Amino acid sequence: MIFKKKSPIKTLKTNLTTALDLPKEIMLNLPLITITGKNNMSIENYKNIIEYSQKKIRISTSEGIVSIEGTNLFLKELSKDLIVITGNISNFEFI
């Protein structure tokens, strides 16, 4: 098994964020995923949209790809930092 060594800057940011109890999603540009019921999902700090259809949406983040599956999926809101997805969400996972 090969482990990637973290860069000194990333390690410093992580340690500083933890020590000062700052929000990790902001300081480390981590995705913040919020699910409300089974019909609404928001993703903050995303990179780009890889795939978009009514049955499947794949979104790239700094932590990997988020895959959302369901029916009648729709991008209700789309901005530089936020995506809001509505529809009947049946499954989601990090790839």
Secondary structure, DSSP 8 states (H G I E B T S, - for coil): -------HHHHHHHHHHHHTT--HHHHS---EEEEETTTEEEEESEEEEEEE-SSEEEEEETTEEEEEEEEEEEEEEE-SSEEEEEEEEEEEEE-
